[in-house]
Amino acid sequence: MIANYLIGLREGLEAALVIGILVAYLVKTGRRDTVGQVWLGAGLAAGISLAFGAALTFGPRGLSDAAQEAISGMLSVAAVALVTWMIFWMARTARNLKGDLHHRLDDAVATGRWAVFGLALLAVGREGLETALFLWAAAGSTGTHALLGAGLGLATAVALGWGTYRGALTLNLRAFFAWTGLFLIVVAGGVLSYGVHDLQEGGVLPMTSLAFDVSATIAPDSWYGAALKGVFGFSPATTWLALAAWFAYVVSTVALFARSVWFSGARPATAPRNRPVSRVPANG
C-alpha cells in the first residue's frame, strides 16, 4: 500500500502541477476564456486513463492462464521501462517545468482555444496513462490494496497541488522528485522481477530453479511478508532469473540516477580561446 500511495502521490502531483501551472498562467495573462479548455482536456485525460486501467484489468480475462501470464509479464516490463524514463525525465526537468509549459501554452493560445485543450489533454493524459499502467503492474507485485493506496496518494497530491497553486505551500520539486524517484526505482525493481516470473510462467522465458525459498520463515500472509511485498515487491520464492533481473535493474539504475541527479556537477564553461582575427580590407 505504501508503494502504491507513493505512485499515486508522485504521478498525481505531476498532473496537479501541470494543471495548476496552465490555469495560473492563463489567469495571470488575462486569458480566462481558455481556462475551460484546460479543465476539459484534463477531465477527458482522466477518463481515458480510467478506461485504460479497466481495459488492463478486465481485457485479458477469458484467455488461457499461460496467455494471461505472458501478457501480464510483458506489460509489467513495459511499465518499468516507461516509469524509469519518466523518473529520469522529471528529475532533469522539474526545475524548468514551469517555463517549458509557459512557452508551450503561448504557442497553443496563439493557435486557438482547442490547441489549449489538446495541450492539457496530452500533458495530463501522459501522466494518467503512465499511472494506470504502473499501478496495474504494481498491483500484482505489491498486493491487492493498490487502489486504496493510490487513491490516498492522489488525494494528497490534489491537496498539495491546490496549496501550491494558492501560494500556501512551497515545494522543492527537484528534491521531491529526486527522492521519490529513488524509491520508485526500488519499487520498479520488484515489478520487473514479478514480470519476469510471469513471463516464465507464460513460457516466454525459460523457467529456472529457485534462488531461494523462505516461505517457511517469511510467510506471504504474515504482516511482515505483506509489508515486504507491499513496499518492495518481495516474493519469498524467487527464481534465479527474476533475482538477476532485480539486481541488474536496481543496481544499474540507482547508480545512473544518483550520478545524474546528485553527482553530475555543473562544469564551469570554458572560455573560448582567443584566435587571431583575419581582417580583410574593404577594397578586397
NUFI-240857 format. One record per residue (C-alpha): residue number from 1; residue in three letters; x negated, y negated, z negated. Coordinates in steps of 0.2 Angstrom, whole numbers, plus 5000, padded with zeros to 4 digits. Layout:
# NUFI-240857
@pos=NUM | code=ALA | u=X | v=Y | w=Z $
...
//
This chain:
# NUFI-240857
@pos=1 | code=MET | u=5000 | v=5000 | w=5000 $
@pos=2 | code=ILE | u=4986 | v=4988 | w=4996 $
@pos=3 | code=ALA | u=4978 | v=4991 | w=5013 $
@pos=4 | code=ASN | u=4995 | v=4988 | w=5022 $
@pos=5 | code=TYR | u=4998 | v=4972 | w=5011 $
@pos=6 | code=LEU | u=4981 | v=4965 | w=5017 $
@pos=7 | code=ILE | u=4985 | v=4969 | w=5035 $
@pos=8 | code=GLY | u=5002 | v=4960 | w=5034 $
@pos=9 | code=LEU | u=4994 | v=4946 | w=5024 $
@pos=10 | code=ARG | u=4979 | v=4943 | w=5037 $
@pos=11 | code=GLU | u=4989 | v=4945 | w=5053 $
@pos=12 | code=GLY | u=5004 | v=4936 | w=5046 $
@pos=13 | code=LEU | u=4993 | v=4921 | w=5041 $
@pos=14 | code=GLU | u=4986 | v=4920 | w=5058 $
@pos=15 | code=ALA | u=5003 | v=4919 | w=5066 $
@pos=16 | code=ALA | u=5009 | v=4907 | w=5052 $
@pos=17 | code=LEU | u=4994 | v=4896 | w=5055 $
@pos=18 | code=VAL | u=4996 | v=4896 | w=5074 $
@pos=19 | code=ILE | u=5015 | v=4891 | w=5072 $
@pos=20 | code=GLY | u=5010 | v=4878 | w=5059 $
@pos=21 | code=ILE | u=4997 | v=4870 | w=5070 $
@pos=22 | code=LEU | u=5008 | v=4869 | w=5085 $
@pos=23 | code=VAL | u=5023 | v=4862 | w=5076 $
@pos=24 | code=ALA | u=5012 | v=4849 | w=5066 $
@pos=25 | code=TYR | u=5003 | v=4843 | w=5082 $
@pos=26 | code=LEU | u=5019 | v=4841 | w=5092 $
@pos=27 | code=VAL | u=5027 | v=4831 | w=5077 $
@pos=28 | code=LYS | u=5011 | v=4821 | w=5075 $
@pos=29 | code=THR | u=5011 | v=4816 | w=5093 $
@pos=30 | code=GLY | u=5029 | v=4812 | w=5095 $
@pos=31 | code=ARG | u=5034 | v=4827 | w=5105 $
@pos=32 | code=ARG | u=5048 | v=4834 | w=5093 $
@pos=33 | code=ASP | u=5059 | v=4838 | w=5108 $
@pos=34 | code=THR | u=5047 | v=4853 | w=5112 $
@pos=35 | code=VAL | u=5047 | v=4860 | w=5094 $
@pos=36 | code=GLY | u=5062 | v=4871 | w=5098 $
@pos=37 | code=GLN | u=5052 | v=4880 | w=5111 $
@pos=38 | code=VAL | u=5039 | v=4884 | w=5099 $
@pos=39 | code=TRP | u=5051 | v=4892 | w=5087 $
@pos=40 | code=LEU | u=5060 | v=4901 | w=5102 $
@pos=41 | code=GLY | u=5044 | v=4908 | w=5108 $
@pos=42 | code=ALA | u=5039 | v=4914 | w=5090 $
@pos=43 | code=GLY | u=5056 | v=4922 | w=5087 $
@pos=44 | code=LEU | u=5055 | v=4931 | w=5104 $
@pos=45 | code=ALA | u=5037 | v=4937 | w=5100 $
@pos=46 | code=ALA | u=5043 | v=4943 | w=5083 $
@pos=47 | code=GLY | u=5057 | v=4953 | w=5091 $
@pos=48 | code=ILE | u=5046 | v=4961 | w=5104 $
@pos=49 | code=SER | u=5034 | v=4966 | w=5091 $
@pos=50 | code=LEU | u=5048 | v=4974 | w=5081 $
@pos=51 | code=ALA | u=5054 | v=4983 | w=5096 $
@pos=52 | code=PHE | u=5036 | v=4989 | w=5100 $
@pos=53 | code=GLY | u=5034 | v=4996 | w=5082 $
@pos=54 | code=ALA | u=5051 | v=5005 | w=5084 $
@pos=55 | code=ALA | u=5045 | v=5012 | w=5101 $
@pos=56 | code=LEU | u=5029 | v=5019 | w=5092 $
@pos=57 | code=THR | u=5039 | v=5026 | w=5078 $
@pos=58 | code=PHE | u=5053 | v=5035 | w=5087 $
@pos=59 | code=GLY | u=5046 | v=5036 | w=5105 $
@pos=60 | code=PRO | u=5036 | v=5052 | w=5103 $
@pos=61 | code=ARG | u=5049 | v=5062 | w=5094 $
@pos=62 | code=GLY | u=5056 | v=5077 | w=5104 $
@pos=63 | code=LEU | u=5038 | v=5080 | w=5111 $
@pos=64 | code=SER | u=5028 | v=5096 | w=5106 $
@pos=65 | code=ASP | u=5018 | v=5095 | w=5090 $
@pos=66 | code=ALA | u=5002 | v=5095 | w=5100 $
@pos=67 | code=ALA | u=5008 | v=5081 | w=5111 $
@pos=68 | code=GLN | u=5013 | v=5070 | w=5096 $
@pos=69 | code=GLU | u=4996 | v=5073 | w=5088 $
@pos=70 | code=ALA | u=4987 | v=5068 | w=5104 $
@pos=71 | code=ILE | u=4997 | v=5053 | w=5106 $
@pos=72 | code=SER | u=4995 | v=5048 | w=5088 $
@pos=73 | code=GLY | u=4976 | v=5050 | w=5089 $
@pos=74 | code=MET | u=4974 | v=5040 | w=5105 $
@pos=75 | code=LEU | u=4985 | v=5026 | w=5098 $
@pos=76 | code=SER | u=4975 | v=5026 | w=5082 $
@pos=77 | code=VAL | u=4959 | v=5024 | w=5092 $
@pos=78 | code=ALA | u=4966 | v=5010 | w=5102 $
@pos=79 | code=ALA | u=4972 | v=5001 | w=5086 $
@pos=80 | code=VAL | u=4955 | v=5002 | w=5079 $
@pos=81 | code=ALA | u=4947 | v=4995 | w=5094 $
@pos=82 | code=LEU | u=4959 | v=4981 | w=5095 $
@pos=83 | code=VAL | u=4958 | v=4976 | w=5077 $
@pos=84 | code=THR | u=4939 | v=4977 | w=5077 $
@pos=85 | code=TRP | u=4939 | v=4965 | w=5092 $
@pos=86 | code=MET | u=4951 | v=4953 | w=5083 $
@pos=87 | code=ILE | u=4941 | v=4954 | w=5067 $
@pos=88 | code=PHE | u=4925 | v=4948 | w=5076 $
@pos=89 | code=TRP | u=4935 | v=4935 | w=5087 $
@pos=90 | code=MET | u=4944 | v=4927 | w=5072 $
@pos=91 | code=ALA | u=4928 | v=4927 | w=5061 $
@pos=92 | code=ARG | u=4920 | v=4917 | w=5076 $
@pos=93 | code=THR | u=4934 | v=4905 | w=5080 $
@pos=94 | code=ALA | u=4943 | v=4902 | w=5063 $
@pos=95 | code=ARG | u=4933 | v=4885 | w=5061 $
@pos=96 | code=ASN | u=4938 | v=4879 | w=5079 $
@pos=97 | code=LEU | u=4956 | v=4887 | w=5079 $
@pos=98 | code=LYS | u=4965 | v=4871 | w=5077 $
@pos=99 | code=GLY | u=4955 | v=4861 | w=5090 $
@pos=100 | code=ASP | u=4957 | v=4875 | w=5103 $
@pos=101 | code=LEU | u=4976 | v=4876 | w=5100 $
@pos=102 | code=HIS | u=4977 | v=4857 | w=5102 $
@pos=103 | code=HIS | u=4969 | v=4857 | w=5119 $
@pos=104 | code=ARG | u=4980 | v=4872 | w=5125 $
@pos=105 | code=LEU | u=4995 | v=4863 | w=5119 $
@pos=106 | code=ASP | u=4991 | v=4847 | w=5128 $
@pos=107 | code=ASP | u=4990 | v=4857 | w=5144 $
@pos=108 | code=ALA | u=5006 | v=4866 | w=5140 $
@pos=109 | code=VAL | u=5015 | v=4850 | w=5136 $
@pos=110 | code=ALA | u=5009 | v=4842 | w=5152 $
@pos=111 | code=THR | u=5015 | v=4856 | w=5162 $
@pos=112 | code=GLY | u=5033 | v=4857 | w=5154 $
@pos=113 | code=ARG | u=5044 | v=4862 | w=5140 $
@pos=114 | code=TRP | u=5044 | v=4880 | w=5145 $
@pos=115 | code=ALA | u=5025 | v=4881 | w=5145 $
@pos=116 | code=VAL | u=5025 | v=4877 | w=5127 $
@pos=117 | code=PHE | u=5037 | v=4891 | w=5125 $
@pos=118 | code=GLY | u=5025 | v=4903 | w=5134 $
@pos=119 | code=LEU | u=5010 | v=4897 | w=5124 $
@pos=120 | code=ALA | u=5020 | v=4901 | w=5107 $
@pos=121 | code=LEU | u=5026 | v=4917 | w=5114 $
@pos=122 | code=LEU | u=5008 | v=4923 | w=5119 $
@pos=123 | code=ALA | u=4999 | v=4916 | w=5104 $
@pos=124 | code=VAL | u=5011 | v=4924 | w=5091 $
@pos=125 | code=GLY | u=5015 | v=4939 | w=5102 $
@pos=126 | code=ARG | u=4997 | v=4944 | w=5102 $
@pos=127 | code=GLU | u=4996 | v=4944 | w=5083 $
@pos=128 | code=GLY | u=5013 | v=4953 | w=5082 $
@pos=129 | code=LEU | u=5009 | v=4967 | w=5094 $
@pos=130 | code=GLU | u=4992 | v=4970 | w=5086 $
@pos=131 | code=THR | u=5000 | v=4970 | w=5068 $
@pos=132 | code=ALA | u=5013 | v=4983 | w=5074 $
@pos=133 | code=LEU | u=5001 | v=4994 | w=5082 $
@pos=134 | code=PHE | u=4988 | v=4994 | w=5067 $
@pos=135 | code=LEU | u=5002 | v=4996 | w=5054 $
@pos=136 | code=TRP | u=5009 | v=5011 | w=5063 $
@pos=137 | code=ALA | u=4992 | v=5019 | w=5064 $
@pos=138 | code=ALA | u=4988 | v=5014 | w=5046 $
@pos=139 | code=ALA | u=5004 | v=5021 | w=5040 $
@pos=140 | code=GLY | u=4999 | v=5039 | w=5045 $
@pos=141 | code=SER | u=4982 | v=5037 | w=5036 $
@pos=142 | code=THR | u=4986 | v=5027 | w=5021 $
@pos=143 | code=GLY | u=5003 | v=5033 | w=5016 $
@pos=144 | code=THR | u=5022 | v=5030 | w=5018 $
@pos=145 | code=HIS | u=5023 | v=5013 | w=5009 $
@pos=146 | code=ALA | u=5016 | v=5004 | w=5025 $
@pos=147 | code=LEU | u=5032 | v=4994 | w=5027 $
@pos=148 | code=LEU | u=5034 | v=4988 | w=5009 $
@pos=149 | code=GLY | u=5015 | v=4983 | w=5008 $
@pos=150 | code=ALA | u=5016 | v=4974 | w=5025 $
@pos=151 | code=GLY | u=5032 | v=4966 | w=5020 $
@pos=152 | code=LEU | u=5025 | v=4959 | w=5004 $
@pos=153 | code=GLY | u=5009 | v=4953 | w=5014 $
@pos=154 | code=LEU | u=5019 | v=4945 | w=5027 $
@pos=155 | code=ALA | u=5030 | v=4936 | w=5014 $
@pos=156 | code=THR | u=5014 | v=4930 | w=5006 $
@pos=157 | code=ALA | u=5007 | v=4924 | w=5022 $
@pos=158 | code=VAL | u=5023 | v=4914 | w=5026 $
@pos=159 | code=ALA | u=5021 | v=4906 | w=5009 $
@pos=160 | code=LEU | u=5003 | v=4902 | w=5012 $
@pos=161 | code=GLY | u=5006 | v=4895 | w=5029 $
@pos=162 | code=TRP | u=5020 | v=4884 | w=5023 $
@pos=163 | code=GLY | u=5010 | v=4877 | w=5009 $
@pos=164 | code=THR | u=4995 | v=4874 | w=5021 $
@pos=165 | code=TYR | u=5007 | v=4865 | w=5033 $
@pos=166 | code=ARG | u=5014 | v=4854 | w=5020 $
@pos=167 | code=GLY | u=4997 | v=4850 | w=5014 $
@pos=168 | code=ALA | u=4999 | v=4858 | w=4997 $
@pos=169 | code=LEU | u=4986 | v=4871 | w=5000 $
@pos=170 | code=THR | u=4968 | v=4870 | w=5007 $
@pos=171 | code=LEU | u=4961 | v=4887 | w=5013 $
@pos=172 | code=ASN | u=4944 | v=4891 | w=5018 $
@pos=173 | code=LEU | u=4949 | v=4900 | w=5034 $
@pos=174 | code=ARG | u=4931 | v=4906 | w=5038 $
@pos=175 | code=ALA | u=4928 | v=4913 | w=5021 $
@pos=176 | code=PHE | u=4946 | v=4921 | w=5021 $
@pos=177 | code=PHE | u=4944 | v=4930 | w=5037 $
@pos=178 | code=ALA | u=4926 | v=4935 | w=5034 $
@pos=179 | code=TRP | u=4930 | v=4944 | w=5018 $
@pos=180 | code=THR | u=4947 | v=4951 | w=5024 $
@pos=181 | code=GLY | u=4938 | v=4957 | w=5040 $
@pos=182 | code=LEU | u=4925 | v=4966 | w=5030 $
@pos=183 | code=PHE | u=4939 | v=4975 | w=5020 $
@pos=184 | code=LEU | u=4949 | v=4979 | w=5036 $
@pos=185 | code=ILE | u=4933 | v=4987 | w=5044 $
@pos=186 | code=VAL | u=4934 | v=5000 | w=5030 $
@pos=187 | code=VAL | u=4952 | v=5002 | w=5032 $
@pos=188 | code=ALA | u=4950 | v=5004 | w=5051 $
@pos=189 | code=GLY | u=4937 | v=5017 | w=5047 $
@pos=190 | code=GLY | u=4950 | v=5028 | w=5038 $
@pos=191 | code=VAL | u=4962 | v=5025 | w=5053 $
@pos=192 | code=LEU | u=4949 | v=5031 | w=5065 $
@pos=193 | code=SER | u=4945 | v=5046 | w=5055 $
@pos=194 | code=TYR | u=4963 | v=5051 | w=5054 $
@pos=195 | code=GLY | u=4965 | v=5048 | w=5073 $
@pos=196 | code=VAL | u=4950 | v=5059 | w=5077 $
@pos=197 | code=HIS | u=4958 | v=5073 | w=5066 $
@pos=198 | code=ASP | u=4975 | v=5070 | w=5076 $
@pos=199 | code=LEU | u=4965 | v=5072 | w=5092 $
@pos=200 | code=GLN | u=4958 | v=5088 | w=5085 $
@pos=201 | code=GLU | u=4975 | v=5095 | w=5080 $
@pos=202 | code=GLY | u=4981 | v=5090 | w=5098 $
@pos=203 | code=GLY | u=4967 | v=5099 | w=5107 $
@pos=204 | code=VAL | u=4960 | v=5084 | w=5114 $
@pos=205 | code=LEU | u=4944 | v=5085 | w=5104 $
@pos=206 | code=PRO | u=4936 | v=5102 | w=5098 $
@pos=207 | code=MET | u=4940 | v=5107 | w=5081 $
@pos=208 | code=THR | u=4925 | v=5108 | w=5069 $
@pos=209 | code=SER | u=4923 | v=5115 | w=5052 $
@pos=210 | code=LEU | u=4927 | v=5106 | w=5036 $
@pos=211 | code=ALA | u=4913 | v=5094 | w=5030 $
@pos=212 | code=PHE | u=4921 | v=5095 | w=5013 $
@pos=213 | code=ASP | u=4937 | v=5100 | w=5004 $
@pos=214 | code=VAL | u=4940 | v=5093 | w=4987 $
@pos=215 | code=SER | u=4959 | v=5095 | w=4987 $
@pos=216 | code=ALA | u=4957 | v=5105 | w=4971 $
@pos=217 | code=THR | u=4948 | v=5091 | w=4962 $
@pos=218 | code=ILE | u=4957 | v=5076 | w=4971 $
@pos=219 | code=ALA | u=4975 | v=5082 | w=4973 $
@pos=220 | code=PRO | u=4983 | v=5072 | w=4988 $
@pos=221 | code=ASP | u=4999 | v=5070 | w=4977 $
@pos=222 | code=SER | u=4990 | v=5063 | w=4962 $
@pos=223 | code=TRP | u=4989 | v=5044 | w=4958 $
@pos=224 | code=TYR | u=4971 | v=5043 | w=4962 $
@pos=225 | code=GLY | u=4972 | v=5053 | w=4978 $
@pos=226 | code=ALA | u=4986 | v=5042 | w=4984 $
@pos=227 | code=ALA | u=4976 | v=5026 | w=4979 $
@pos=228 | code=LEU | u=4961 | v=5033 | w=4989 $
@pos=229 | code=LYS | u=4972 | v=5037 | w=5004 $
@pos=230 | code=GLY | u=4981 | v=5020 | w=5002 $
@pos=231 | code=VAL | u=4966 | v=5009 | w=5002 $
@pos=232 | code=PHE | u=4953 | v=5019 | w=5012 $
@pos=233 | code=GLY | u=4962 | v=5032 | w=5021 $
@pos=234 | code=PHE | u=4953 | v=5045 | w=5012 $
@pos=235 | code=SER | u=4958 | v=5063 | w=5015 $
@pos=236 | code=PRO | u=4952 | v=5077 | w=5003 $
@pos=237 | code=ALA | u=4950 | v=5089 | w=5018 $
@pos=238 | code=THR | u=4939 | v=5081 | w=5031 $
@pos=239 | code=THR | u=4931 | v=5089 | w=5047 $
@pos=240 | code=TRP | u=4913 | v=5085 | w=5052 $
@pos=241 | code=LEU | u=4918 | v=5076 | w=5067 $
@pos=242 | code=ALA | u=4930 | v=5065 | w=5058 $
@pos=243 | code=LEU | u=4917 | v=5061 | w=5045 $
@pos=244 | code=ALA | u=4904 | v=5057 | w=5058 $
@pos=245 | code=ALA | u=4916 | v=5045 | w=5066 $
@pos=246 | code=TRP | u=4920 | v=5037 | w=5050 $
@pos=247 | code=PHE | u=4901 | v=5034 | w=5046 $
@pos=248 | code=ALA | u=4896 | v=5029 | w=5063 $
@pos=249 | code=TYR | u=4910 | v=5016 | w=5064 $
@pos=250 | code=VAL | u=4909 | v=5009 | w=5047 $
@pos=251 | code=VAL | u=4890 | v=5008 | w=5045 $
@pos=252 | code=SER | u=4888 | v=5000 | w=5063 $
@pos=253 | code=THR | u=4902 | v=4988 | w=5062 $
@pos=254 | code=VAL | u=4899 | v=4982 | w=5045 $
@pos=255 | code=ALA | u=4881 | v=4979 | w=5050 $
@pos=256 | code=LEU | u=4886 | v=4969 | w=5065 $
@pos=257 | code=PHE | u=4899 | v=4960 | w=5056 $
@pos=258 | code=ALA | u=4888 | v=4954 | w=5042 $
@pos=259 | code=ARG | u=4875 | v=4949 | w=5054 $
@pos=260 | code=SER | u=4887 | v=4939 | w=5065 $
@pos=261 | code=VAL | u=4896 | v=4931 | w=5050 $
@pos=262 | code=TRP | u=4883 | v=4928 | w=5036 $
@pos=263 | code=PHE | u=4866 | v=4931 | w=5043 $
@pos=264 | code=SER | u=4867 | v=4923 | w=5061 $
@pos=265 | code=GLY | u=4860 | v=4907 | w=5055 $
@pos=266 | code=ALA | u=4862 | v=4892 | w=5067 $
@pos=267 | code=ARG | u=4845 | v=4890 | w=5075 $
@pos=268 | code=PRO | u=4839 | v=4872 | w=5077 $
@pos=269 | code=ALA | u=4840 | v=4866 | w=5095 $
@pos=270 | code=THR | u=4823 | v=4865 | w=5103 $
@pos=271 | code=ALA | u=4819 | v=4848 | w=5111 $
@pos=272 | code=PRO | u=4816 | v=4849 | w=5129 $
@pos=273 | code=ARG | u=4798 | v=4847 | w=5134 $
@pos=274 | code=ASN | u=4793 | v=4830 | w=5142 $
@pos=275 | code=ARG | u=4790 | v=4833 | w=5160 $
@pos=276 | code=PRO | u=4782 | v=4820 | w=5172 $
@pos=277 | code=VAL | u=4795 | v=4812 | w=5182 $
@pos=278 | code=SER | u=4790 | v=4810 | w=5200 $
@pos=279 | code=ARG | u=4795 | v=4793 | w=5207 $
@pos=280 | code=VAL | u=4799 | v=4791 | w=5225 $
@pos=281 | code=PRO | u=4798 | v=4774 | w=5232 $
@pos=282 | code=ALA | u=4814 | v=4767 | w=5239 $
@pos=283 | code=ASN | u=4807 | v=4765 | w=5256 $
@pos=284 | code=GLY | u=4803 | v=4783 | w=5256 $
//
